[in-house]
């Protein structure tokens, strides 16, 4: 039998007071009733913050349905309440949910409100489990004429040429006809960007006021079209200015639907082929923008999709080290928060290349990919990590050892924030329990197992968690 939440909160409060009176290890007074209840997010400098002003760090997964009828209850693909409970139990606090221009506007000029309703139902269900949703306008391979998905076929005039070979993902991006279609996007031929903007505006308006919306990502893995030839070997600053103009235009459409929702911009997809991004050479005027790069190991991708030798994965550390150099460059240039919205691609051998670098920089991430009912046992030891989900102050150094479960985190408290720092202790790494040490603060263990930490003064707070 489950107790009402008010009674549980009362028990936690009494327990904390009694523990303090008995001079047991220092613990904080009871936290507000729902310190993990989702609230609207916004950017503040280089951080993403919640309504209480706490810095939010997201650990999440992708759930991207690329086939019609898209995001349908019971389709065996879209996340369910059971999935949400499992993901929350693993400490995941975000899902990147794929949405589609094709689904939003299946016929020219007509927005499918029923589809937006289905998206809303998933967002609200995830929010009930403390999980926020990034709405990802997803495409792979442009559109159905190329065997891809994302843009509705009516939106582009180009078509595969007679007899033109189609090598499939990912090499179909080299097809002349697909490059012509992408050129239509970047030149807004036939108003394609305006139609996409109208669809994203409707999505933003339909989800406005739903606290579970983490943000809207404007376009997954945008390909430069014929300009791609200018991107190798040092990137393509001229195209990136043109691309940024398109992102700015789409952002203005989103703002008509929701003036405050965070908008995620991904670098052009030659980033995944080790090219730098010049995003931010032209100042990004919108204050609520998040940079959303991917971090894939190319040798791993070649092994998965083209059958090349798996031994090439030994090159991943150096190659992904270069990617993170590019991440640092974009971060410094734009002054915007960064979230890695895709990495891994079901290759457990490369996960640490992303996760350890993300921890060092206090950067959030979303693993590719999770399907309803999927087991994460093969990757759980890497992905299920002890980490601060919301920090009541300025985050400092954070480390987590996947071999031992040892965790350490330091932050400088903000006295204006009364809501506690919330730390999720890994449900994988402590089979015999764990020990918590806090210097400069106090903690309580909430009914959901998370640690609620409050500062004792203005000095830094350090939290350590070690396996018993």
Order of alpha helices (4+ residues) and beta strands (2+ residues): alpha-beta-beta-beta-beta-alpha-beta-alpha-alpha-beta-alpha-alpha-beta-alpha-beta-beta-beta-alpha-alpha-beta-beta-alpha-beta-alpha-beta-beta-beta-beta-beta-beta-beta-beta
